[in-house]
Amino acid sequence: MRFSMSGRPHEPALSILIAASCLALSLCLGSTPSYALSEIQREDLPSPVTPPANGDSAAPGTTVPMPEAPGTKPADGQPVDDTDKSEPETPPANGGITSPRAEPDAPPPAVVYDLNTLPEPVKRMHGLIIEACKSGDIEKLRPLIGKGDSMTQLSLGDIDGDPVTFLKGLSGDGDGQEILAILEEVLSAGYVHVDTGTPQELYVWPYFFALPLDKLDPRQRVELFKLVTASDYDDMKQFGAYIFYRVGITPAGQWLFFVAGD
């Protein structure tokens, strides 16, 4: 840069000098950010967030909400369904009081034919059912079936309407004589006494209810064929248990069920 002899730069030279000085200043400031930040007032900076000790008074958005424990209620007051939907519900191990009790690895229960060994209430109900069957009039079963909560179970599922009408519908003849014949034949077989001393204690006909079919002797198979065909027998062997009609009577003499199926 050339200066005048008087010591003041000419006007063009002065402009260039000012521009160069500004450029140098900006480069200097840009290379020293710590100096620039030190000039910012403390109130312009956001206050640091200190997490609370117990986590109860944290500012919104500063914490991740934890999932509700099973059985608790969410904020909206609706109950939490803590059922595990991935696991299907399974039936009870015994399948219900009407289900066959044949256990291949367990000693078979005693098969009894003598009705005189029955408790008197059981013997009386057994005789009344047999008498109704022999009459040929299915209506004679109505007072024995009962109604309401104490009504005899006639199906593994729910039945609609009148129980005697339901039994007629099961009978091939339409009037109920066939189902009466089956019921009489079932009660004429030997029986077993199961779940002795428990609330589920029962007297059940026929005894095949509690015996593995593949362990029946020839005499017992003859008795079975009075109730089912050889084809039915083969089908039931594949299933693993007798699943034709059976009758259960409680020690108090209540006719608990007359059902077929698995």
C-alpha positions in Angstrom: 0.0 0.0 0.0 1.3 3.4 -0.9 0.9 6.3 1.5 1.2 10.0 0.7 4.1 11.8 1.8 1.9 13.7 4.4 1.2 10.3 6.3 -2.5 9.9 5.3 -3.5 7.4 2.8 -5.3 8.4 -0.3 -9.1 7.8 -0.3 -9.0 4.6 -2.4 -6.2 3.3 -0.2 -8.2 4.1 2.9 -11.2 2.1 1.7 -9.1 -0.9 1.0 -7.5 -0.6 4.4 -10.8 -0.5 6.2 -12.1 -3.5 4.3 -9.0 -5.5 5.0 -9.3 -4.6 8.7 -12.9 -5.8 8.9 -12.0 -9.0 7.2 -9.2 -9.7 9.6 -11.5 -9.0 12.6 -14.1 -11.3 11.4 -11.6 -14.1 10.8 -10.2 -13.5 14.3 -13.6 -13.7 15.9 -14.5 -16.8 13.9 -11.4 -18.6 15.1 -12.1 -17.8 18.7 -15.6 -19.2 19.6 -14.8 -19.5 23.3 -14.5 -15.7 23.4 -17.8 -15.2 21.7 -19.7 -17.6 24.0 -18.2 -15.9 27.1 -20.0 -12.8 26.1 -23.5 -14.5 26.3 -25.5 -13.7 29.4 -26.1 -16.7 31.7 -29.9 -16.1 31.7 -29.9 -16.8 27.9 -28.8 -20.4 28.4 -31.3 -23.2 29.3 -31.2 -24.3 32.9 -29.8 -27.8 33.3 -32.4 -30.5 34.1 -31.6 -32.3 37.3 -33.5 -35.7 37.6 -35.4 -36.0 40.8 -34.2 -38.5 43.4 -37.5 -40.4 43.6 -38.6 -40.0 40.0 -42.1 -38.7 41.1 -41.7 -35.0 40.1 -39.8 -35.3 36.8 -40.7 -32.8 34.2 -43.0 -34.0 31.4 -41.1 -35.6 28.6 -37.9 -36.2 30.6 -38.6 -39.8 31.6 -39.9 -43.0 29.8 -43.2 -44.2 31.4 -42.9 -47.7 32.9 -45.6 -50.3 31.9 -48.4 -50.9 34.4 -48.0 -54.0 36.6 -50.6 -56.8 35.9 -53.8 -56.2 37.7 -53.4 -52.5 38.2 -55.5 -49.8 36.7 -54.3 -47.3 34.1 -54.7 -43.6 34.4 -58.1 -43.6 32.6 -59.5 -45.9 35.3 -60.2 -48.9 32.9 -59.1 -52.3 34.3 -56.1 -53.9 32.7 -56.7 -57.2 30.9 -53.6 -59.0 32.0 -54.7 -62.3 30.4 -51.9 -63.8 28.2 -53.6 -64.0 24.9 -50.8 -66.1 23.4 -51.6 -69.1 25.5 -55.0 -70.9 24.7 -57.0 -71.9 27.7 -56.8 -75.6 28.5 -59.6 -77.7 30.0 -59.1 -79.2 33.5 -57.0 -82.3 33.6 -59.9 -84.7 34.5 -62.0 -83.2 31.7 -65.1 -83.0 33.9 -67.1 -85.4 36.2 -68.8 -87.0 33.2 -65.6 -87.8 31.4 -64.2 -91.4 31.2 -61.8 -92.3 34.0 -59.9 -95.1 32.3 -56.3 -94.8 33.4 -54.1 -97.5 31.7 -51.3 -97.2 34.4 -53.6 -97.3 37.4 -55.1 -100.4 39.0 -58.7 -100.9 37.6 -61.5 -100.3 40.1 -63.6 -103.1 41.3 -66.5 -104.0 39.1 -69.7 -104.6 41.1 -72.9 -106.3 40.0 -74.7 -106.7 43.4 -77.1 -103.8 43.8 -77.5 -104.7 47.5 -74.1 -103.2 48.2 -75.3 -99.8 47.0 -76.2 -97.1 49.6 -80.0 -97.0 49.9 -80.5 -93.6 48.2 -78.5 -94.8 45.2 -80.3 -98.2 45.1 -83.7 -96.4 45.2 -82.9 -94.0 42.3 -81.5 -96.9 40.3 -84.7 -98.9 40.7 -86.9 -95.9 39.9 -85.1 -95.3 36.6 -85.3 -99.0 35.7 -89.0 -99.0 36.4 -89.6 -95.9 34.2 -87.6 -97.5 31.4 -89.6 -100.7 31.6 -92.9 -98.8 31.4 -92.1 -97.6 27.9 -93.3 -94.1 28.7 -90.5 -91.6 28.6 -92.6 -89.1 30.6 -92.0 -91.3 33.6 -88.4 -90.0 33.7 -89.5 -86.4 34.1 -89.8 -86.3 37.9 -86.5 -88.2 38.2 -84.7 -85.8 35.9 -85.8 -82.8 38.0 -85.3 -79.2 37.0 -83.2 -76.2 37.7 -79.7 -76.5 39.1 -80.4 -80.1 40.3 -81.6 -81.3 36.9 -79.9 -84.4 35.4 -77.2 -83.5 32.9 -78.4 -85.0 29.6 -75.8 -83.6 27.2 -72.1 -82.5 27.4 -73.3 -79.1 26.0 -76.3 -77.0 26.8 -79.8 -78.2 25.8 -82.6 -76.0 24.7 -86.2 -76.5 25.8 -87.8 -79.4 27.6 -85.4 -82.3 28.7 -87.9 -85.0 27.9 -88.4 -83.6 24.4 -84.6 -83.6 24.1 -84.4 -87.3 25.0 -87.1 -88.1 22.4 -85.0 -86.3 19.9 -82.1 -88.6 20.7 -84.2 -91.7 20.2 -84.3 -93.2 16.7 -88.0 -94.0 17.0 -89.0 -90.5 17.9 -91.1 -91.5 20.9 -88.3 -92.3 23.3 -88.5 -96.1 23.5 -85.0 -96.6 22.0 -83.4 -94.2 24.5 -85.3 -96.0 27.3 -83.9 -99.3 26.1 -80.4 -97.9 26.1 -80.8 -96.4 29.6 -82.1 -99.7 31.0 -79.3 -101.7 29.4 -76.7 -99.3 30.8 -78.1 -99.6 34.3 -78.2 -103.4 34.0 -74.4 -103.6 33.5 -71.9 -103.7 36.4 -71.0 -100.4 38.0 -67.9 -98.8 39.6 -67.6 -96.6 42.7 -65.2 -93.7 41.9 -63.7 -90.8 43.8 -64.6 -92.4 47.1 -64.5 -89.9 50.0 -64.4 -86.8 47.8 -67.0 -84.3 46.8 -67.0 -86.0 43.4 -67.8 -89.4 44.7 -70.1 -91.3 42.3 -71.6 -94.6 41.3 -71.3 -95.0 37.6 -72.8 -97.4 35.1 -71.5 -99.2 33.0 -68.2 -100.1 34.5 -66.4 -99.5 31.2 -66.4 -95.9 32.2 -63.4 -96.6 34.4 -61.7 -99.5 32.6 -59.2 -99.3 29.7 -60.9 -101.0 26.7 -57.7 -102.8 25.6 -57.7 -104.6 29.0 -61.2 -106.0 28.8 -61.3 -109.8 28.9 -63.5 -111.8 26.5 -66.5 -112.0 29.0 -66.3 -108.2 29.5 -66.2 -107.6 25.7 -69.4 -109.6 25.4 -71.1 -107.4 27.9 -69.8 -104.3 26.0 -71.2 -105.6 22.8 -74.7 -105.5 24.4 -74.3 -101.7 24.3 -72.2 -100.9 21.2 -71.2 -102.5 17.9 -67.8 -103.9 17.0 -67.3 -100.9 14.8 -68.0 -98.6 17.8 -65.6 -100.6 19.9 -62.8 -100.1 17.4 -63.5 -96.4 17.2 -63.5 -96.1 21.0 -60.2 -98.1 21.3 -58.6 -95.4 19.0 -60.0 -92.7 21.3 -58.7 -94.6 24.3 -61.9 -94.9 26.4 -65.6 -95.9 26.5 -67.6 -92.8 25.3 -71.1 -94.3 24.9 -73.9 -93.6 27.3 -73.2 -93.6 31.0 -75.1 -92.9 34.2 -73.9 -91.3 37.3 -75.7 -91.2 40.7 -74.4 -89.5 43.8 -74.2 -91.2 47.2 -77.2 -89.1 48.2 -79.3 -90.6 45.4 -79.2 -87.7 42.9 -79.3 -88.7 39.3 -76.4 -86.6 38.2 -75.9 -87.4 34.5 -76.9 -89.5 31.5 -74.7 -88.5 28.7 -72.7 -89.9 25.7 -69.6 -88.5 24.0 -66.1 -87.3 24.9 
